[in-house]
Amino acid sequence: MFLKCFILTLVTGAFVATSAVAVEPNRNAPKGGVLNYNFSAEPESLHPIMSGDAYESYFGAYVHDGLCTNNLETYELEPRLAEKWEVSKDGLTFTFFLRKDAYFHNGENVTADDVKFSLETIRDPKHQALHLIPYFEKFTKIDVLDKHTIKFIATEKYFKNLSVLCGIRILPKSVYGNIDKSVKMQKEAIGAGPFKLEKYDKGQMIVVKKFDKWYGDKLPEMKGFYNFDQINFRFTKDDNIMVERFKKGELDYSELASVDQYLKAKAGSVGKSYVAKNIVNLKPKSYGYIGFNFKKEVLQDLNVRMAFAHLVNRAEMNKKFRNNMSDLANGPVSVNSKQAADMKPIEFSPKKAQELLKKSGWADADKNGILEKDFGGKKVELKLSMIYANKDSEKYWTMIKEEGKKAGIDLELKFLEWNSFLKTIEDSSRFDLYAMAWGGGDIEMDPKQIWHSSSSGKGGSNRGHYANPEVDKLIDEGRAELDPAKRTVIFKKAYTMIAKDVPYVFLFNNKFEFYANSNKVKMVADSFKYDFGHETWWSAAK
């Protein structure tokens, strides 16, 4: 339900048409077997509230459960821990009726008290969950009506009120209720999902096994889901090693988060027991970006940010590294979205970059090849550092570094391991630019998590500290608008304003989704309408 960050692999995508034929899970899929699921980096944490990276979200989708979920084929909300729910006519009161046979992995029954706790604990400052708080700020009253019935009351209308309640990870209060202990549980996880954590071998893999008390195994509508007995989440940081592990039969599934990764996997799959696929579906797409740190005085100048964007030759990158399988991004949502920014992608133009830098007073007075400018009587050279956490993306940044050098910008590239990278971007004094990506989130995202000024701070997602009062106002207005057409007009205006402010260099919108799977797994289709549907796969091994 919520956006997750992940190591930059330069991906995003357009919403495109899929087959009109509905895909159904195999209700007679055999149970058993092991799925070796690849992560391109080790999760920063397994904490269900404090973590913000994509790998924990992939893990958490198997270990934790919510009140309801989206159908893979229709995207309509369907029951999970809640058997049913009611929404008041004014759209402000939401009542959920919980299953009485749902249990946490520690054997405790899931109760309304746990549900209430699960929302309230997000707001505890010690959990540093600023990235989640915007979604739940409208709920000021929670009433536990009985052991398995709970009512949420919102003060204002918000177009995602129901969906965000559905997406809360329900946690056992007995385990996470002591916040001082909870914040230390970085390598532990106790939920109510279909799989429970078995072991965590740091640097190697996370093992989860099917939870024998999961309520879903008794429901007819869940037949064909979660068929494996065990899932091994393995960590493979290098793309070439990932390909070799597929060849050796050590991996069964990996999302391929970039065109680069897909092309490498496809080349290595010839004559082997796995296949790399490019898929057309409506899965919300992630996108890569280069973010500017607005705490740095030099980067508060729009001309400098725009000049840097003009030095990013995305068209050449797309041709050289991506087989032209991507569109050039123009803002925070796909160029093919109805809410897309109303402007063309920023063109590659060293000439315009030089003109903008000159306009802002940058010049190479000492002829050393680096532009300089006077800031309060102190000469400052245009030297910038950019941190990134994916070695395979380095060829993109090297191209930018060379163009920067020609324009008089000294760009220092710094590769950091994923966890070190995440710690570094929490300290705005330690970097100028950073390369990352955002997971796709929901079909229609709420821009507040990333673009509102209130989301800037410890645990927040506005890592570059971007702030524009007009954008804040539009985001607040759009969140309260329940009419989709009117909301689209508002958010389109906000995204256009954001794009013109250039808080990011928005990179690419992919035309496909990519993944690889071994022949040891079987599936009813390469993809459902809104996701791959790997939770419906089963083992072909005898």
C-alpha positions as CSV (number, residue, x, y, z in Angstrom):
1,M,0.0,0.0,0.0
2,F,2.9,2.4,0.7
3,L,5.9,3.4,-1.3
4,K,9.2,1.8,-0.5
5,C,12.6,2.9,-1.4
6,F,15.2,0.6,-2.9
7,I,18.7,0.5,-4.3
8,L,18.8,2.4,-7.6
9,T,18.3,0.2,-10.6
10,L,16.9,2.8,-13.0
11,V,13.3,1.5,-13.4
12,T,9.8,2.8,-13.8
13,G,7.0,2.1,-16.2
14,A,3.9,3.1,-18.0
15,F,0.4,1.8,-17.5
16,V,-0.3,-0.3,-20.5
17,A,-3.0,-2.6,-21.7
18,T,-3.1,-6.2,-20.8
19,S,-5.0,-9.2,-22.0
20,A,-8.8,-9.1,-21.5
21,V,-8.7,-12.8,-20.4
22,A,-8.9,-13.0,-16.6
23,V,-6.2,-15.1,-14.9
24,E,-7.2,-17.4,-12.0
25,P,-4.9,-19.2,-9.5
26,N,-4.6,-22.9,-9.9
27,R,-6.9,-24.1,-7.1
28,N,-5.4,-27.6,-7.4
29,A,-1.8,-26.5,-7.2
30,P,0.3,-29.1,-5.2
31,K,1.6,-28.0,-1.9
32,G,5.3,-28.3,-0.8
33,G,8.8,-27.5,-2.1
34,V,11.2,-24.7,-1.6
35,L,11.3,-21.3,-3.5
36,N,14.7,-19.7,-3.6
37,Y,13.8,-16.0,-3.9
38,N,16.6,-13.5,-4.8
39,F,17.1,-10.1,-3.2
40,S,19.7,-7.7,-4.8
41,A,20.6,-6.4,-1.4
42,E,20.1,-7.4,2.2
43,P,17.2,-5.6,3.9
44,E,18.3,-2.7,6.1
45,S,16.0,-4.1,8.8
46,L,13.1,-6.6,9.3
47,H,11.2,-4.2,11.6
48,P,7.7,-4.0,10.2
49,I,7.3,-0.3,11.1
50,M,10.8,1.2,11.0
51,S,12.1,-0.3,7.8
52,G,11.5,1.6,4.6
53,D,13.3,-0.4,1.9
54,A,11.8,-2.6,-0.8
55,Y,13.5,-5.9,0.3
56,E,11.8,-5.8,3.7
57,S,8.5,-5.1,2.0
58,Y,9.0,-8.2,-0.2
59,F,9.8,-10.3,2.9
60,G,6.9,-8.7,4.9
61,A,4.4,-9.6,2.2
62,Y,4.8,-13.2,3.2
63,V,5.3,-12.8,7.0
64,H,2.8,-10.1,7.9
65,D,-0.9,-9.7,7.1
66,G,-3.4,-6.8,6.9
67,L,-7.1,-6.4,7.2
68,C,-7.7,-6.7,3.5
69,T,-5.8,-6.8,0.3
70,N,-6.0,-6.0,-3.5
71,N,-7.1,-8.7,-5.9
72,L,-4.3,-9.5,-8.4
73,E,-6.7,-9.4,-11.3
74,T,-9.2,-6.7,-10.5
75,Y,-7.4,-4.7,-7.8
76,E,-10.6,-4.6,-5.8
77,L,-10.2,-4.9,-2.0
78,E,-10.8,-8.4,-0.6
79,P,-10.9,-9.8,3.0
80,R,-7.8,-11.0,4.8
81,L,-7.7,-10.7,8.6
82,A,-11.0,-8.9,8.4
83,E,-13.9,-11.0,7.2
84,K,-15.9,-7.9,6.2
85,W,-16.0,-4.1,6.8
86,E,-18.5,-1.3,6.7
87,V,-18.0,2.3,5.7
88,S,-20.4,5.0,6.9
89,K,-22.3,7.2,4.4
90,D,-20.2,10.2,5.2
91,G,-17.0,8.3,4.5
92,L,-15.5,8.9,7.9
93,T,-16.3,5.8,9.9
94,F,-14.8,2.4,9.1
95,T,-15.8,-0.7,11.0
96,F,-13.9,-4.0,10.6
97,F,-15.0,-7.5,11.7
98,L,-12.0,-9.7,12.3
99,R,-11.7,-13.5,11.7
100,K,-11.9,-15.4,15.0
101,D,-9.5,-18.0,13.7
102,A,-6.5,-15.8,12.8
103,Y,-3.3,-16.2,14.9
104,F,0.1,-14.6,15.2
105,H,3.2,-16.7,14.8
106,N,3.6,-16.9,18.6
107,G,0.2,-18.7,18.8
108,E,-1.8,-15.7,20.1
109,N,-5.2,-14.9,18.6
110,V,-5.4,-11.7,16.5
111,T,-7.7,-9.3,18.3
112,A,-9.1,-5.8,17.9
113,D,-6.7,-4.6,20.6
114,D,-3.8,-5.7,18.4
115,V,-5.3,-3.8,15.4
116,K,-5.7,-0.7,17.5
117,F,-2.1,-1.0,18.7
118,S,-0.8,-1.5,15.2
119,L,-2.0,1.9,14.1
120,E,-1.2,3.7,17.3
121,T,2.4,2.4,17.5
122,I,3.2,3.9,14.0
123,R,2.8,7.3,15.6
124,D,5.3,6.6,18.4
125,P,8.3,8.9,17.7
126,K,10.7,6.1,18.8
127,H,9.6,4.0,15.8
128,Q,10.8,6.8,13.4
129,A,7.9,6.1,11.0
130,L,7.5,9.5,9.5
131,H,7.2,7.8,6.1
132,L,3.9,6.1,7.2
133,I,2.3,8.8,9.4
134,P,0.8,10.9,6.6
135,Y,-1.4,8.0,5.6
136,F,-3.0,7.8,9.0
137,E,-3.1,11.3,10.3
138,K,-6.9,11.7,9.7
139,F,-7.8,8.9,12.2
140,T,-8.1,10.5,15.6
141,K,-10.4,8.0,17.3
142,I,-10.3,4.2,17.4
143,D,-12.9,2.2,19.3
144,V,-12.6,-1.4,20.2
145,L,-16.2,-2.6,20.1
146,D,-15.4,-6.2,21.2
147,K,-12.6,-8.7,20.9
148,H,-13.0,-9.0,17.1
149,T,-14.6,-5.7,16.1
150,I,-13.0,-2.3,15.7
151,K,-14.1,1.1,14.5
152,F,-11.9,3.8,13.1
153,I,-13.2,7.4,12.9
154,A,-11.5,10.0,10.7
155,T,-11.8,13.8,11.1
156,E,-11.6,14.5,7.4
157,K,-12.2,12.8,4.1
158,Y,-9.1,11.3,2.4
159,F,-9.2,9.4,-0.8
160,K,-7.1,6.5,0.6
161,N,-8.7,6.2,4.0
162,L,-10.1,2.7,3.4
163,S,-7.1,1.3,1.5
164,V,-4.5,2.5,4.1
165,L,-6.5,0.9,6.9
166,C,-6.6,-2.3,4.9
167,G,-2.8,-2.1,4.4
168,I,-1.8,-1.8,8.1
169,R,0.5,-4.6,9.2
170,I,-1.3,-6.1,12.1
171,L,1.2,-6.8,14.9
172,P,1.0,-8.6,18.3
173,K,0.8,-6.0,21.0
174,S,2.4,-8.5,23.4
175,V,5.6,-8.5,21.3
176,Y,5.9,-5.0,20.0
177,G,4.1,-3.1,22.8
178,N,7.3,-2.4,24.7
179,I,8.7,0.3,22.3
180,D,12.1,0.2,23.9
181,K,12.4,-3.5,23.1
182,S,10.6,-3.1,19.8
183,V,13.1,-0.7,18.3
184,K,15.9,-3.3,19.0
185,M,14.1,-6.0,17.0
186,Q,15.8,-5.3,13.7
187,K,16.4,-8.9,12.7
188,E,13.2,-10.3,14.1
189,A,9.6,-10.5,12.8
190,I,6.4,-11.9,14.3
191,G,3.3,-11.4,12.2
192,A,0.1,-13.1,11.2
193,G,1.0,-13.9,7.6
194,P,1.2,-17.3,5.8
195,F,4.9,-17.7,6.6
196,K,6.9,-17.3,9.8
197,L,10.5,-16.4,10.2
198,E,12.6,-19.5,10.7
199,K,16.2,-18.1,10.7
200,Y,18.2,-15.2,9.6
201,D,21.8,-15.9,8.4
202,K,23.3,-12.4,8.2
203,G,24.8,-11.7,4.8
204,Q,23.5,-15.0,3.4
205,M,19.7,-15.5,3.5
206,I,16.5,-15.3,5.4
207,V,14.4,-18.5,5.8
208,V,10.7,-18.5,6.3
209,K,8.4,-21.6,6.6
210,K,4.7,-22.0,6.1
211,F,2.8,-21.2,9.3
212,D,0.6,-24.2,10.2
213,K,-2.1,-22.1,11.9
214,W,-2.6,-19.6,9.0
215,Y,-6.3,-19.1,8.6
216,G,-6.1,-18.8,4.8
217,D,-5.4,-22.5,4.3
218,K,-9.0,-23.2,5.3
219,L,-10.6,-20.7,3.0
220,P,-11.8,-21.8,-0.5
221,E,-10.9,-18.4,-2.0
222,M,-7.3,-18.8,-0.8
223,K,-6.8,-22.2,-2.5
224,G,-3.9,-22.0,-4.9
225,F,-2.1,-19.3,-2.9
226,Y,1.1,-19.7,-0.9
227,N,1.9,-23.3,-2.0
228,F,5.6,-23.6,-1.0
229,D,6.6,-25.1,2.3
230,Q,9.6,-22.9,2.6
231,I,11.0,-19.7,1.0
232,N,14.7,-18.8,1.1
233,F,15.4,-15.1,0.6
234,R,19.0,-15.1,-0.8
235,F,21.1,-12.0,-1.1
236,T,23.0,-11.5,-4.4
237,K,24.4,-8.0,-4.9
238,D,26.2,-8.6,-8.3
239,D,24.1,-9.2,-11.4
240,N,26.7,-11.5,-12.9
241,I,26.7,-13.7,-9.8
242,M,22.9,-13.7,-9.9
243,V,23.0,-15.1,-13.4
244,E,25.5,-17.8,-12.4
245,R,23.3,-18.8,-9.4
246,F,20.4,-19.2,-11.7
247,K,22.5,-21.4,-14.0
248,K,23.5,-23.6,-11.0
249,G,19.9,-24.0,-9.9
250,E,20.5,-22.0,-6.7
251,L,17.8,-19.4,-7.5
252,D,14.2,-19.9,-8.6
253,Y,12.9,-16.3,-8.8
254,S,14.2,-12.7,-8.9
255,E,12.5,-9.5,-9.9
256,L,14.8,-7.8,-12.5
257,A,14.7,-4.2,-11.5
258,S,16.4,-2.8,-14.5
259,V,16.7,-3.3,-18.3
260,D,20.4,-3.9,-17.7
261,Q,19.6,-6.8,-15.3
262,Y,17.0,-8.2,-17.6
263,L,19.4,-8.2,-20.6
264,K,22.1,-9.9,-18.6
265,A,19.7,-12.6,-17.3
266,K,18.3,-13.1,-20.7
267,A,21.7,-13.6,-22.3
268,G,22.7,-16.1,-19.6
269,S,19.4,-18.1,-19.9
270,V,20.0,-19.5,-23.3
271,G,20.0,-23.3,-23.1
272,K,19.7,-23.1,-19.3
273,S,17.0,-24.2,-16.8
274,Y,15.7,-20.7,-16.2
275,V,14.0,-18.0,-18.3
276,A,14.1,-14.1,-18.2
277,K,10.8,-12.5,-19.0
278,N,9.6,-9.0,-20.0
279,I,6.0,-8.6,-18.9
280,V,3.2,-6.2,-19.8
281,N,0.9,-5.6,-16.8
282,L,-0.6,-2.8,-14.8
283,K,1.6,-3.2,-11.8
284,P,2.5,0.2,-10.3
285,K,5.9,0.9,-11.6
286,S,9.0,2.1,-9.7
287,Y,11.2,4.9,-11.0
288,G,14.8,5.9,-10.6
289,Y,16.1,9.3,-9.8
290,I,19.0,11.5,-8.8
291,G,18.0,13.6,-5.8
292,F,19.3,17.0,-4.8
293,N,20.0,17.9,-1.2
294,F,18.3,21.2,-0.6
295,K,20.2,21.7,2.7
296,K,23.2,22.5,0.5
297,E,23.2,26.2,-0.4
298,V,24.6,25.6,-3.9
299,L,21.7,23.3,-4.8
300,Q,19.0,25.7,-3.6
301,D,19.5,27.5,-6.8
302,L,17.0,26.2,-9.5
303,N,19.4,27.2,-12.3
304,V,22.1,24.9,-10.9
305,R,19.7,22.0,-10.5
306,M,18.3,22.5,-14.0
307,A,21.8,22.9,-15.4
308,F,22.8,19.5,-13.9
309,A,19.6,17.9,-15.4
310,H,20.6,19.3,-18.8
311,L,23.9,17.3,-18.5
312,V,22.2,14.0,-18.1
313,N,22.0,12.4,-21.6
314,R,19.1,10.0,-20.9
315,A,18.4,9.5,-24.6
316,E,21.9,8.2,-25.2
317,M,21.8,6.1,-22.0
318,N,18.5,4.6,-23.1
319,K,20.0,3.7,-26.5
320,K,23.3,2.5,-25.2
321,F,22.3,0.6,-22.0
322,R,18.6,-0.1,-22.3
323,N,17.9,-1.1,-25.9
324,N,15.5,1.9,-26.0
325,M,13.1,-0.1,-23.8
326,S,12.3,3.0,-21.7
327,D,10.6,6.3,-22.0
328,L,12.3,9.4,-20.7
329,A,10.6,10.5,-17.4
330,N,9.2,14.0,-17.0
331,G,8.2,14.0,-13.3
332,P,7.1,12.0,-10.3
333,V,4.6,9.7,-12.1
334,S,4.7,7.9,-15.4
335,V,4.7,10.0,-18.6
336,N,1.6,7.9,-19.6
337,S,-0.3,8.6,-16.5
338,K,-3.3,10.9,-16.6
339,Q,-1.6,12.7,-13.7
340,A,1.7,13.1,-15.5
341,A,3.5,16.5,-15.3
342,D,2.4,18.8,-18.0
343,M,5.9,19.4,-19.5
344,K,8.4,17.7,-21.7
345,P,11.3,15.7,-20.3
346,I,14.3,17.9,-19.7
347,E,16.5,17.6,-22.7
348,F,20.2,16.9,-22.9
349,S,21.8,20.3,-23.6
350,P,25.3,21.2,-22.4
351,K,24.8,24.6,-24.0
352,K,21.7,25.4,-21.9
353,A,23.5,24.1,-18.8
354,Q,26.3,26.5,-19.4
355,E,23.9,29.4,-20.0
356,L,22.1,28.7,-16.7
357,L,25.3,28.4,-14.7
358,K,26.6,31.7,-16.2
359,K,23.2,33.3,-15.4
360,S,23.7,32.3,-11.7
361,G,27.1,33.8,-11.5
362,W,29.3,30.8,-12.0
363,A,32.6,31.3,-13.9
364,D,36.0,29.8,-14.2
365,A,38.0,32.9,-13.3
366,D,41.2,31.0,-12.4
367,K,41.0,28.8,-15.5
368,N,41.4,25.5,-13.6
369,G,38.5,23.9,-15.3
370,I,36.1,24.2,-12.3
371,L,33.5,26.9,-12.1
372,E,33.5,29.1,-9.0
373,K,31.3,31.7,-7.3
374,D,31.5,34.1,-4.4
375,F,29.3,33.2,-1.4
376,G,29.5,35.9,1.2
377,G,33.0,36.8,0.4
378,K,34.2,33.1,0.2
379,K,35.1,31.6,-3.1
380,V,33.2,28.3,-3.6
381,E,34.1,25.9,-6.4
382,L,31.3,23.9,-8.1
383,K,32.3,20.5,-6.6
384,L,29.5,18.1,-5.9
385,S,29.5,14.6,-4.4
386,M,26.9,11.9,-5.5
387,I,26.4,8.7,-3.5
388,Y,24.9,5.6,-5.0
389,A,24.5,2.0,-3.9
390,N,24.3,-0.1,-7.1
391,K,27.6,-0.8,-8.7
392,D,26.0,-1.8,-12.0
393,S,24.5,1.7,-12.4
394,E,28.0,3.3,-12.3
395,K,28.2,3.5,-16.1
396,Y,25.3,6.0,-16.1
397,W,27.0,8.2,-13.4
398,T,30.3,8.1,-15.2
399,M,28.6,9.6,-18.3
400,I,27.2,12.4,-16.2
401,K,30.6,13.0,-14.5
402,E,32.2,13.4,-17.9
403,E,29.6,15.9,-19.1
404,G,29.9,17.7,-15.8
405,K,33.6,18.0,-16.2
406,K,33.2,19.6,-19.7
407,A,30.7,22.1,-18.1
408,G,33.0,23.0,-15.2
409,I,31.4,20.8,-12.5
410,D,33.6,18.5,-10.5
411,L,31.4,15.5,-9.7
412,E,32.7,13.0,-7.2
413,L,31.1,9.6,-7.3
414,K,30.9,7.6,-4.1
415,F,29.7,4.0,-4.0
416,L,28.3,2.8,-0.7
417,E,27.0,-0.5,0.5
418,W,23.2,-0.4,0.8
419,N,23.0,-0.1,4.6
420,S,25.8,2.5,4.7
421,F,24.0,4.4,2.0
422,L,20.8,4.5,3.9
423,K,22.6,5.8,7.0
424,T,24.4,8.4,5.0
425,I,21.2,10.0,3.5
426,E,19.8,10.4,7.0
427,D,22.6,13.0,7.5
428,S,22.2,15.9,5.1
429,S,25.7,17.2,5.7
430,R,27.3,14.1,4.2
431,F,26.2,14.3,0.5
432,D,25.1,16.7,-2.2
433,L,23.3,14.3,-4.6
434,Y,22.0,10.7,-4.2
435,A,20.8,8.1,-6.6
436,M,17.9,6.0,-5.6
437,A,14.5,4.6,-6.8
438,W,11.0,4.5,-5.5
439,G,8.8,1.4,-5.5
440,G,5.5,1.7,-7.4
441,G,3.2,1.9,-4.3
442,D,-0.5,1.9,-5.1
443,I,-2.2,2.4,-8.4
444,E,-2.7,6.1,-7.5
445,M,0.0,7.3,-5.2
446,D,-0.4,9.9,-2.5
447,P,2.4,12.5,-3.1
448,K,2.5,13.6,0.6
449,Q,5.0,10.9,1.7
450,I,7.7,12.2,-0.7
451,W,6.9,15.7,-1.7
452,H,5.2,17.5,1.2
453,S,7.5,19.6,3.4
454,S,6.2,17.8,6.5
455,S,7.7,14.6,5.3
456,S,11.2,16.0,5.7
457,G,12.9,14.7,8.8
458,K,14.1,11.6,10.7
459,G,12.4,8.6,9.2
460,G,10.7,10.7,6.5
461,S,10.8,10.1,2.7
462,N,11.5,13.7,1.7
463,R,15.2,13.0,2.0
464,G,16.3,15.9,-0.1
465,H,14.3,18.4,2.1
466,Y,12.3,19.8,-0.8
467,A,9.7,22.4,0.2
468,N,7.3,24.4,-1.8
469,P,4.2,25.9,0.1
470,E,2.1,25.9,-3.1
471,V,2.9,22.2,-3.6
472,D,2.0,21.5,0.0
473,K,-1.4,23.2,-0.5
474,L,-2.2,21.3,-3.7
475,I,-1.2,18.0,-2.0
476,D,-3.5,18.7,1.0
477,E,-6.3,19.7,-1.4
478,G,-5.9,16.6,-3.6
479,R,-5.8,14.2,-0.6
480,A,-9.2,15.5,0.5
481,E,-10.8,15.3,-2.9
482,L,-12.8,12.1,-3.4
483,D,-13.8,12.7,-7.0
484,P,-11.1,10.9,-9.1
485,A,-11.4,13.3,-12.0
486,K,-11.1,16.4,-9.9
487,R,-8.3,14.9,-7.9
488,T,-6.4,14.1,-11.1
489,V,-6.5,17.8,-12.1
490,I,-5.1,18.9,-8.7
491,F,-2.4,16.3,-8.5
492,K,-1.4,16.9,-12.2
493,K,-0.9,20.6,-11.3
494,A,1.2,19.6,-8.2
495,Y,3.4,17.2,-10.2
496,T,3.9,19.8,-12.9
497,M,5.0,22.3,-10.3
498,I,7.3,19.7,-8.7
499,A,8.9,18.8,-12.0
500,K,9.6,22.5,-12.8
501,D,11.3,22.8,-9.4
502,V,13.7,20.0,-10.4
503,P,14.1,18.4,-6.9
504,Y,15.1,15.2,-8.8
505,V,16.6,14.3,-12.1
506,F,13.8,12.0,-13.1
507,L,15.3,9.2,-15.2
508,F,13.3,6.5,-17.0
509,N,9.8,5.0,-17.3
510,N,10.1,1.4,-18.4
511,K,7.7,-0.1,-20.9
512,F,7.9,-3.5,-19.3
513,E,8.3,-5.3,-16.0
514,F,11.0,-7.9,-15.7
515,Y,11.7,-11.1,-13.7
516,A,13.5,-14.4,-14.0
517,N,12.3,-17.8,-12.8
518,S,13.7,-21.3,-12.9
519,N,11.9,-24.3,-14.5
520,K,11.4,-25.7,-11.0
521,V,8.5,-23.4,-10.5
522,K,5.1,-23.5,-12.3
523,M,2.5,-20.8,-12.8
524,V,-0.9,-20.3,-14.5
525,A,0.4,-17.3,-16.4
526,D,3.5,-15.1,-16.7
527,S,1.5,-12.3,-14.9
528,F,-1.8,-11.4,-13.5
529,K,-3.2,-8.0,-14.5
530,Y,-1.7,-6.1,-11.5
531,D,1.3,-8.2,-10.5
532,F,3.3,-11.2,-11.3
533,G,1.4,-13.4,-8.9
534,H,4.3,-15.4,-7.5
535,E,2.3,-16.0,-4.4
536,T,0.3,-18.4,-6.6
537,W,3.3,-20.3,-8.0
538,W,4.0,-23.9,-7.1
539,S,6.9,-26.3,-7.1
540,A,7.4,-28.6,-10.1
541,A,9.9,-30.7,-8.2
542,K,8.8,-34.3,-7.4
